[in-house]
Amino acid sequence: MTPEPDATPSTEPLLPVRAAGRLTSARRWQLLGSVAVTALFTWWAFRDTAWSAQWQSLRSADHRWIWPYLGVLLAIHLCRTLRWGALLSGLEKVPFRPLNEASAIGFMLTLVLPFRLGEFARPLLIAHRTSIGRSAAMTTVVLERIVDGLLVATLLRVMLWVVPIESPHLPLIKAAANLMFLGFGGGMVFLLFAYWQQARAIALVRATLGRLSASLAERATGIIEGFVQALRCLPGPRQTMGFFLWTGAYWGLNGLGMALLARAFDCSGVTDACVPLTLGVPEAFIVMCVVVVGIMIPAAPGMMGTFQWAVKLGLGLFLPATVVNASGLAYANVLWLSQTLQQVVLGAIMLWVSSVSFRDLTG
């Protein structure tokens, strides 16, 4: 395959460094809005918290369960990395070290940067280390997100059949799952349509988006052309099967890991007053899906607030409010902190090992 013009590996800085602290007016308002969303959902998540009971749950929890959960998180990172490698293999066989570095740094930046701008870091880093162009690498990230969105929405909608009908949050979560499926499904349909009928897809964009902005329509046209070119270089059946197997392992470990960590809050062996949290494997997968839907809300970096709110919403489907507002929120905080620390620490290590400038990446 002939590399794209921007695909030559280079040791030059990844991006020209922009003036520190300089934000456009639009970005400034977006950031303020993102922080406002975080504040709103943090208040919403903790407004009914039984603080003394939550503190008692944190104190009485068996924190030894955190260590195996951190091991599960490392296995999850490995699955995410290898499945991306399987998807990239149609473009180039990427060695594990640069693949792992790009993955760890990219996942960290997705967490710490606002507006999920870290999603652009992985394509940028892999293009810097291989002959894969940035647009082609970005296509693989988009395909990952579409597959994940469809899988999670379908899994959530199917598993909600086991939730009691009288659960107050059930209609809201069903509607969110349906919207998520329609959104990601629509993206998949359009990509397939553009792959099959590229000229008609471009004409459709110009006829619709072009009415609002000709320049924006031309930019969208360029993106479609790059995506279609990359789609024609997708891996063969064997690598595609590997991608779906790693995807299944990735989400399976996520759900099982959440059930594993919940055992720290089941009050086993505790003699003091304790509100036990019982979370089976099916319930853990439902909570996982609700969290995925919840963190799609554009909040401030770190998913603080939306993450705890989504865990609380998921637990509220089958646990009483007295449990959710005590040990449930304690569990949500430990879950969030474990995932955040794992991604940030691993990303920081890979950033240091690879000698990549954080300032270049965020420029």
Long-range contacts (C-beta under 8 A, 24 or more apart in sequence): 1-91, 1-233, 3-131, 3-132, 3-133, 4-133, 4-134, 4-135, 4-136, 5-133, 6-127, 6-133, 6-134, 6-135, 7-127, 7-130, 7-131, 7-132, 7-133, 7-134, 7-136, 8-131, 9-128, 9-129, 9-130, 9-131, 10-128, 13-357, 13-360, 14-124, 14-125, 14-128, 14-356, 14-357, 14-360, 14-361, 14-363, 15-124, 15-360, 15-361, 15-363, 16-363, 17-357, 17-359, 17-360, 17-363, 18-363, 20-359, 30-114, 30-115, 31-114, 31-300, 33-298, 34-114, 34-115, 34-298, 34-299, 34-300, 35-300, 37-297, 37-298, 37-299, 37-300, 37-305, 37-306, 38-299, 38-300, 38-304, 38-305, 38-306, 39-305, 40-305, 41-297, 41-299, 41-305, 41-306, 41-308, 41-309, 42-304, 42-305, 42-308, 42-309, 44-305, 44-309, 45-305, 45-308, 45-309, 45-312, 45-329, 45-332, 46-308, 46-329, 48-321, 48-325, 49-325, 49-326, 49-329, 50-322, 50-325, 50-326, 53-275, 53-322, 53-325, 53-326, 53-327, 54-325, 54-326, 54-327, 54-329, 54-330, 55-330, 56-272, 56-273, 56-274, 56-275, 56-326, 57-265, 57-274, 57-275, 57-277, 57-326, 57-327, 57-330, 57-331, 58-330, 58-333, 58-334, 60-267, 60-270, 60-272, 60-274, 61-264, 61-265, 61-330, 61-334, 62-263, 62-264, 62-268, 62-269, 63-264, 64-264, 65-260, 65-261, 65-263, 65-264, 66-261, 66-264, 66-334, 66-338, 68-260, 69-257, 69-260, 69-261, 69-338, 70-338, 70-342, 72-253, 72-256, 72-257, 72-260, 73-257, 73-338, 73-339, 73-342, 74-342, 74-346, 75-253, 76-250, 76-253, 76-254, 76-257, 77-103, 77-104, 77-107, 77-342, 77-343, 77-346, 79-246, 79-247, 79-249, 79-250, 79-253, 80-107, 80-246, 80-250, 82-242, 82-246, 83-144, 83-242, 83-243, 83-246, 83-247, 83-250, 84-122, 84-140, 84-141, 84-144, 86-235, 86-239, 86-240, 86-242, 86-243, 86-246, 87-140, 87-143, 87-144, 87-234, 87-235, 87-239, 87-243, 88-126, 88-132, 88-137, 88-140, 88-235, 89-235, 89-239, 90-233, 90-234, 90-235, 90-236, 90-239, 91-132, 91-136, 91-137, 91-140, 91-230, 91-233, 92-130, 92-131, 92-132, 94-126, 94-129, 94-130, 94-132, 98-125, 98-126, 98-129, 98-130, 99-126, 100-350, 101-125, 101-129, 101-350, 101-353, 101-354, 101-356, 102-126, 102-129, 104-343, 104-346, 104-347, 104-349, 104-350, 105-347, 105-350, 105-351, 105-354, 105-356, 105-361, 106-347, 107-343, 107-346, 107-347, 108-343, 108-344, 108-346, 108-347, 108-348, 108-350, 108-351, 109-347, 109-361, 109-362, 111-301, 111-302, 111-303, 111-340, 111-343, 111-344, 111-347, 112-301, 112-302, 112-344, 113-301, 113-362, 114-300, 114-301, 115-298, 116-298, 119-145, 121-361, 124-361, 125-356, 125-361, 133-226, 133-230, 135-223, 135-226, 135-227, 135-229, 135-230, 136-226, 136-229, 136-230, 136-233, 138-226, 139-226, 139-227, 139-230, 139-231, 140-230, 142-187, 142-191, 142-227, 143-191, 145-184, 146-184, 146-187, 146-188, 146-191, 147-244, 147-247, 148-247, 148-251, 148-292, 149-180, 149-181, 149-183, 149-184, 149-187, 150-181, 150-184, 150-185, 150-188, 151-247, 151-251, 152-180, 152-251, 152-289, 152-292, 152-293, 153-177, 153-178, 153-180, 153-181, 153-184, 153-289, 153-293, 154-181, 155-251, 155-285, 155-289, 156-180, 156-286, 156-289, 156-290, 156-293, 157-181, 159-282, 159-285, 159-286, 159-289, 160-286, 162-282, 162-286, 163-286, 163-317, 163-318, 164-317, 164-318, 167-316, 167-317, 167-318, 168-316, 169-313, 169-316, 169-317, 170-317, 172-313, 173-290, 173-293, 173-313, 173-314, 173-317, 176-293, 177-289, 177-293, 180-293, 180-296, 191-227, 191-231, 194-224, 194-227, 194-228, 195-228, 195-231, 195-232, 198-224, 198-225, 198-228, 251-288, 254-288, 255-281, 255-284, 255-285, 255-288, 256-281, 256-284, 258-284, 258-285, 258-287, 258-288, 258-335, 259-283, 259-284, 261-331, 261-334, 261-335, 261-338, 262-331, 264-331, 264-334, 265-327, 265-330, 265-331, 267-327, 274-327, 275-322, 275-323, 275-326, 275-327, 276-323, 276-327, 277-315, 277-319, 277-323, 277-327, 277-328, 277-331, 278-319, 279-315, 279-331, 283-317, 283-318, 286-314, 286-317, 286-318, 287-311, 287-314, 287-315, 288-314, 289-314, 290-314, 290-317, 302-340, 303-336, 303-340, 304-336, 307-332, 307-335, 307-336, 308-332, 308-333, 308-336, 311-335, 311-336
